[in-house]
Amino acid sequence: MRGYLDRAKAIYLEGIKRYPNYKENYLTLGAYYMTYDQYNDALQIFEKTLTLDLTPQEKKNVSEIVEGLKAILNQK
């Protein structure tokens, strides 16, 4: 199972490399990192996502995720 997850991560990283403005790759990769408690990586990805062309609702949602991740990281 882990091999499939590693492959999925590689696909999203490649997608970001090829299509650096495609927000869905960032959102999915950020969710992947959060699932595996890789909060520093998730924070970096979601902060980058905020620089992309997001709808106001997406920007609000991602901002809330960023704040939540910062809170988690400050507790460690």
Secondary structure, DSSP 8 states (H G I E B T S, - for coil): -HHHHHHHHHHHHHHHHH-TT-HHHHHHHHHHHHHTT-HHHHHHHHHHHTTS---HHHHHHHHHHHHHHHHHHHH-
